[in-house]
């Protein structure tokens, strides 16, 4: 489960990096247009501001879509999520303890059986 969380974090960080790189590239393009006199500095600032505002408005929608995609992937892969994963971990730990106890009992029974065989052989 931790690997999946790491993958999701990397995807999110990649998305953030992509947005930052795109914004920087847009700013550079606007700066070039301003330098060439194709648009005014005010127009350039307005374009960048509009893009940033639009990205902020779209962010909750994109986060919701991403969450739905991740949930769908978990469902398709039949991977346990949150509470189900914790329950499985607890159950596995409990079963490991029980197996340990059974192994000790089996070892003790085997030792008793060996002892009994030795006594009968005498």
C-alpha positions in Angstrom: 0.0 0.0 0.0 2.9 2.4 0.8 4.2 1.9 -2.8 0.8 2.9 -4.2 0.8 6.0 -2.0 4.3 6.9 -3.2 3.2 6.5 -6.8 0.2 8.7 -6.2 2.4 11.3 -4.5 4.8 11.2 -7.4 1.9 11.7 -9.9 0.7 14.7 -7.9 4.1 16.2 -7.7 4.6 15.7 -11.4 1.3 17.5 -12.0 2.4 20.4 -9.8 5.7 20.5 -11.7 3.9 20.4 -15.0 1.7 23.4 -14.0 4.7 25.3 -12.7 6.7 24.6 -15.9 3.7 25.6 -18.1 3.1 28.8 -16.2 6.8 29.7 -16.5 6.8 28.9 -20.3 3.6 31.0 -20.7 5.3 33.9 -18.8 8.4 33.6 -21.0 6.2 33.6 -24.2 4.2 36.7 -22.9 7.5 38.4 -22.0 8.8 37.8 -25.6 5.6 39.2 -27.1 5.8 42.3 -24.9 9.5 42.8 -25.9 8.6 42.5 -29.6 5.8 45.1 -29.0 3.1 42.6 -30.2 1.1 43.1 -26.9 1.3 45.6 -24.1 2.7 44.8 -20.7 -0.8 45.2 -19.3 -2.2 42.8 -21.8 0.5 40.3 -21.0 -0.1 40.6 -17.3 -3.8 40.1 -17.9 -3.3 37.0 -19.9 -1.0 35.4 -17.3 -3.5 36.4 -14.5 -6.4 35.0 -16.4 -4.6 31.7 -16.9 -3.6 31.5 -13.2 -7.2 32.4 -12.1 -8.7 29.8 -14.5 -6.3 27.2 -13.2 -7.3 28.0 -9.6 -11.0 27.7 -10.6 -10.4 24.4 -12.3 -8.2 22.9 -9.6 -11.1 21.5 -7.4 -12.6 19.9 -10.5 -9.3 18.4 -11.6 -8.7 17.1 -8.1 -12.1 15.5 -8.0 -11.5 13.9 -11.4 -8.1 12.6 -10.3 -9.6 11.2 -7.1 -12.2 9.4 -9.2 -9.5 8.0 -11.5 -7.5 6.7 -8.6 -10.5 5.2 -6.9 -11.5 3.5 -10.2 -7.9 2.1 -10.5 -8.1 0.7 -7.0 -11.4 -0.9 -7.7 -10.2 -2.4 -11.0 -7.0 -3.7 -9.3 -9.1 -4.9 -6.4 -6.8 -3.2 -4.0 -8.0 -2.6 -0.4 -8.4 1.1 0.6 -7.9 2.9 3.9 -9.9 1.0 6.5 -10.0 -2.3 4.7 -6.2 -2.2 4.4 -5.8 -1.5 8.1 -8.2 -4.4 9.0 -6.2 -6.8 6.7 -3.0 -5.8 8.4 -4.4 -6.4 11.9 -5.8 -9.8 10.7 -2.5 -10.8 9.3 -0.7 -9.9 12.5 -3.2 -11.9 14.5 -2.8 -14.9 12.2 1.0 -14.7 12.5 0.7 -14.8 16.3 -1.6 -17.8 16.1 0.8 -19.6 13.7 3.6 -18.9 16.1 1.7 -20.4 19.0 0.7 -23.4 16.9 4.3 -23.9 15.8 5.4 -24.0 19.5 2.7 -26.4 20.4 3.6 -28.7 17.5 7.3 -28.6 18.5 6.3 -29.4 22.1 4.1 -32.3 20.9 6.8 -33.6 18.7 9.3 -33.5 21.6 6.9 -35.4 23.8 6.3 -37.9 21.1 10.1 -38.4 20.7 10.4 -38.8 24.5 7.6 -41.3 24.6 9.3 -43.3 21.8 12.6 -43.4 23.7 10.9 -44.6 26.9 9.1 -47.4 25.0 12.3 -48.4 23.3 14.0 -49.0 26.7 
